[in-house]
Amino acid sequence: MELSLFNILDILGTIAFAISGALSAMNRRLDPFGIFIIAFVTAIGGGTIRDVLIGSTPVTWMENIIYVYLIGLVTILAIVFRNKLFYLKKSLFLFDTIGLGVFTITGVETGIQNDLNPIISIALGAMTGTFGGVIRDILCNEIPVIFRKEIYATACLMGAFVYIILFDLGVDPDIIYLTTSLIVIGIRLIVVKYHISLPSFYLSSGRKSN
């Protein structure tokens, strides 16, 4: 069966997030089963939540078992070649960023295919891109990146917004897929490189010394 660019990007995002989850699990010194579980929920978490919200059940990975096999294979390869992956500078960040960019556009496209409001489609893009990483971080006992002051979900929203604009202008879908995913990835790389972040807020104790 011939794969479309959309399907190829979806597979690429699955692989990237699976590696991201596996690396995060290995950083926590989990056993092989734990590594597979973290890789699995990272790769399918955002898409699963998206499908449930739009009422598309069974969800994608239940209807297409190839995703389960793919994640399993990627997990095994990540374990076998873990030293080479860890040798790559900031490899966890790199794979997480690729998954973020690719899954954002698959989420927006799913919303459009279901004739949802553009704002809802943008939200679906952000959810698809970020929620797998949220589940991964929670299971690994870390504060999810999306809840920190780093520009993470904002990058998804920007890319998703550009996607909607290009779609309304009638731009070729393949160009839209590549452009918007690269925008999300590019924004993440730039803000991390130059330490750009959103402001953080906190409540003071309000106590006065006597």
Order of alpha helices (4+ residues) and beta strands (2+ residues): alpha-alpha-alpha-alpha-alpha-alpha-alpha-alpha-alpha
